Amino acid sequence: MTQTEGELVSRARAGDAGAFEQLMLASQDRVYTLCLRMTGNREDALDLAQEAFLNAWRGLASFQGNSSFSTWVYRLASNACIDFLRKRKRRQEHESAASLDDEEAPLPEPADPGATPEEALERAELRRAVERGLQALPEHHRQVLVMRELSGLSYQEIGETLGLDLGTVKSRIARARLALKNFLTEEGNFSPGPPSKKSEANKCKPGR
C-alpha cells in the first residue's frame, strides 16, 4: 500500500468521507469491470460495485493494510459477485445467466479505421462469443480468468485477492483458458493454428 493510499485510509477510518471517495475513484473502474464481466449485466454490475464499496466503508476498521486498498475492495467485489451468481442460478435455473444483446455488450472494442466491414463483423462476433464463453464457465473459473486476462492482475495479486495459493491460481487459469478455447472452437470462432513445417514434411513422406 502506497504512503498516499495509507494516509487516505487512515483519514477515511477517522470518518473522512472525502478521503474514502478518493480511494473509491482510484479503483472504481477496475471494480466495475470485474463485476460487469462476472455478471454480464450493467445494472447488476453497478449494484454489486456499489455494494462492494459500501461494505468497504463499513468494514474499514477491519482493513489491516496487508494488501492495497484496491486489492481488498476487489476481494469484496468478487465475493459479492459469486454470491449474486449463486443466488441467481438458484432463482432462475432455466433462464440465461446473462443478457447477450448488443445493448448489453460490455466494453465494446474501438473501431479499427483500417478494418473492412467483414473484419469488423468478425471481431464483433468473436467478442460476443467470448462473452458467451465467459458466462458458460463455472464461477470460480470465470473469476480468475476475468482478473487475469481482462483486468490485468498478476497471479500473486489474484491469489491475495481470493486467498488462494499461487499453484491453485495458475491451475484454475489454465483450466479456464482451455474451457474457453474449447467453447470458441465448438462455436466455430477459434481454429487451431496451421500445422508446423515438420508435421507437413512428415505427411509428405512416403510410407515405408
N, C-alpha and C positions, 0 to 999 in steps of 0.2 A: 504494500500500500504506500503510495507516494506521500510525502510530507503534507502537500496541499490537501490531498484527499483525507489524510488523517486529521488535519485541522478542521476540515468541513464536517467530518463525522463527529468530532468532539463537540463542535458547536451545535450540530443537529441533536446530539444527545441532551444538550442543555436546553433544548426547546426552540432552537433557531430554525424556523421553517424555511427561511431563505437559503440557509446552508444546505438543507436537505434538498431543496429544489435544484440547486446547482449539481448535487450528486445525481439527482434523477435525470437532469438534462444531459449529463455526460454519458449516460448508459441507456437512455430510453429507446433509442433507435435499435440497438442490438437486442434489447429485451423484447421489443415489439416484433422484430423479425423472427426471433425464436418462437414466440407464441403463434405468429402467423403461419410459419412453416409446420409447426406441430399440429395446429388445428385446421389449417386450410380455409379459415373463415376470418374476415377482417374484424367483424364486430366482436366475435369471441376473443380474438387476439387482443383487441383493445381492452376488453373487460379483464382478461387474465393479466395483462401487463399492469393495469391499474391495481388489480388485486395484489400482485407481487410487490409493488411499491408501497401499497397500504400496509402490507404485512411487514415490510422492511421498516417503515416508520414506527409501527407499533413494537417491533422487536429490536430496535436499535440497542437497547440495554443489553441484549444477549449477544450482540456482534462483538467478537473478540479481536477482530483485526488480523487474524491469521492469514487471511487472503484479502484481495482487493474488495472494495465495496461492490464493484460491478460483478465480480465472480459470485459473491454472496447473493446478490439480487438475482443473478442468473439461476442459481440453485433454487431460489424461491419460485421463480417463474416456471422453471422446468417441472418442479413438483406440482405446481398448480395446474399445469397443462396435463400432466399424467393423470391427476385426479379427475380433471374435467373429462378427458377422453374415456376413462374407465366408466364414469357415470353416464356419459352419452352413449357408450356402447351398450350398456345395460338397458338404457331407456329407449334407444332407437335401434334395436337389434337388427331389424330388417331394412333399415334405411342406409343411405350412403353416408360414409364417415365425414365427408366434407363436400361442399359445392365446388364443382369444377367448371362453372360457367365462365365465359370470358370476363364478365364483370367482376368476378371474384378472384380472377387470376392474380396472385400477388407478385409484386415487384417485376413488372414487365421489363424485358430487356430493351435497351435503347436501339432504335432503328439504325441499321448499317446503311449509310447512303450509297455504298457501292454494291449492295446486295440486290440481286434480281428478285422479282416478285415470287418466283418459285423458291428461291433460297430463304426469303423472309417467311414464307408459308411453312417451309420445312422446320425452320428454327422455332416458330411459334408452336407447331405441333409437338416438337421434341420437348419444349418447355412444359406444355400441358401433360405430356406423357410422364415426365419426371415428377410433376406434381401428383399425378395419379399413382405413380410408383411409390412415392413417399407415403401417401395415405394408406397404401396397401401393406406397408411394413408394420411389424409389431412396434408398440410404443417405444420400447427400450432401444430398438434398432434405429427407428426414425430419430429419436432424441439425439443419439451420439452422431449420426450422420449429418443432421442439421447443424449441430455445434461445430463439427469439423469442416465440412465442405462448404457450408453456406454462411456460417458466422466466423470462420477462420480461427477458432480456438485451437490451441496446441493440445496434444494428448495429455500433457500434465494439467493444463487448465481444465480440461473436461473431467479428468479424474478428481481434481479438487472440487469442482462444482457438484459432481454427482456422488462423491465419496467412494470412488472406485479405484482399485489399483491399476497401474499402467497396463499390465497384461490383459486385464478384463476389458479396458477401453479399446486396446488395439484389436482384440478378438471380436468385440461387438462391431467395430467399424468395418473390419474385414468381412464379416458375415452380412452386414447391411449393404455394403457395396456389391457383394456377389448377388444378393437377393434383388437389388435394384437393377443390376445388369441383366439378370435373368428375366425380370419383368419387362424391361425395354426390348429385349431380344424377342420375347414371345409376342409383343405388340408390333414387332417389325420396325422399331425405332433404333435398334442397335444391331450391328452386324460385326462378326469377327474381322480382324484386320486381314490384309492379304497374306497368303502363305509365304513363308520365308523362301529365299532362293534355294536354300538347302533342301527344303521339302519338295520344291518344284523339281529340283535336279533328281531327287530320288524317284519321283513319279515317272520321269523320262527314261530312267534306266531300264533296259530290257531285263526281263526276268531270267534268272539263271536256271 
